[in-house]
Amino acid sequence: LPTYRVAPQLEVRLEEFELFAIDRLRVLKGISDGLSRGKRPEEMEKLVSELWKAHMRHQDPAETLNKDIISHFVLRLVYCRTEELRKWFLSMENTLFRYRFRLESPESQVASSLFVM
């Protein structure tokens, strides 16, 4: 899982820039809706998995990773305008990361943990 420490050095077409951000926003809004409806952790895990598959997955894993990183940084720029927007974005990204981490294999979890440190 990427930790989003540094903005990507990738070239992105304007259409992709917008579409990637919209797709990630759909995931984050879905998470927000699930939380506000009081879904249990196992329901949230399923919801996050479904949202990710529906909006962020690509046939090529490298493209999925690029979309993940680019869309995170696009929304990070969009949601930095006010403290309230920043808090919402950070909360949803934190929730997304937590559930994606849970869905990773144990080997990937260990690798991600080592990378974060």
C-alpha positions in Angstrom: 0.0 0.0 0.0 1.4 3.4 -0.9 2.0 5.9 2.0 1.6 9.0 -0.2 4.7 10.7 1.3 5.8 12.3 -2.0 3.7 13.5 -5.0 4.2 11.2 -8.0 6.5 12.2 -10.9 4.0 11.0 -13.5 2.6 12.5 -16.6 -1.2 12.4 -16.6 -3.7 13.4 -19.2 -6.2 16.0 -18.0 -9.1 13.6 -18.6 -7.5 11.0 -16.4 -6.7 13.6 -13.7 -10.4 14.4 -13.4 -11.7 10.8 -13.7 -9.2 9.4 -11.2 -10.3 12.1 -8.7 -14.0 11.4 -9.3 -13.5 7.7 -8.8 -11.6 8.1 -5.6 -14.2 10.6 -4.4 -16.9 8.0 -5.0 -15.0 5.6 -2.8 -14.5 8.1 0.0 -18.2 9.2 -0.2 -19.3 5.6 0.0 -17.1 5.1 3.1 -18.6 8.2 4.6 -22.1 7.0 3.9 -21.4 3.6 5.4 -20.0 5.1 8.6 -22.9 7.5 8.9 -25.3 4.6 8.6 -23.5 2.8 11.4 -22.2 -0.2 9.5 -20.3 -2.7 11.6 -16.6 -3.3 10.9 -17.2 -6.4 8.9 -19.8 -4.6 6.8 -17.4 -1.7 6.2 -14.7 -4.1 5.2 -17.0 -5.6 2.5 -18.1 -2.1 1.5 -14.6 -0.8 1.1 -13.6 -3.8 -1.0 -16.6 -3.5 -3.3 -16.1 0.3 -3.7 -12.4 -0.2 -4.5 -13.1 -2.9 -7.0 -15.9 -0.8 -8.7 -14.0 2.5 -8.9 -10.3 2.1 -8.5 -9.2 -1.3 -9.9 -7.6 -1.6 -13.3 -6.6 -4.8 -15.2 -3.0 -3.8 -14.9 -1.8 -3.6 -11.2 0.7 -0.9 -12.1 -2.2 1.2 -13.5 -4.2 0.6 -10.3 -1.3 1.9 -8.2 -0.8 5.0 -10.5 -4.5 5.7 -10.2 -4.4 5.3 -6.4 -1.5 7.7 -6.0 -2.6 10.3 -8.5 -6.2 10.4 -7.2 -5.0 10.7 -3.6 -2.8 13.7 -4.4 -5.5 15.4 -6.6 -8.1 15.1 -3.8 -5.5 16.2 -1.3 -5.1 19.5 -3.2 -8.9 19.9 -3.5 -9.6 19.2 0.2 -6.9 21.5 1.6 -9.1 24.6 1.2 -10.6 24.6 4.7 -9.9 22.9 8.0 -13.3 21.1 7.9 -12.6 19.7 4.4 -9.1 18.7 5.5 -10.5 16.8 8.5 -13.1 15.0 6.4 -10.5 14.0 3.8 -8.0 12.7 6.4 -10.6 10.8 8.2 -11.9 9.1 5.1 -8.4 8.4 3.8 -7.5 6.9 7.2 -10.5 4.7 7.1 -9.8 3.6 3.5 -6.2 2.8 4.4 -7.2 0.8 7.5 -9.6 -1.4 5.6 -7.3 -1.8 2.6 -4.6 -2.9 5.0 -6.9 -5.5 6.5 -7.7 -6.9 3.1 -4.0 -7.3 2.3 -2.3 -10.7 2.6 -0.2 -11.2 5.8 3.0 -11.0 3.7 1.8 -7.7 2.2 0.9 -6.3 5.6 4.4 -7.0 6.9 6.0 -5.4 3.9 3.7 -2.3 4.2 4.5 -2.1 7.9 8.2 -2.1 7.2 7.9 0.4 4.5 6.0 2.9 6.7 8.6 2.7 9.5 
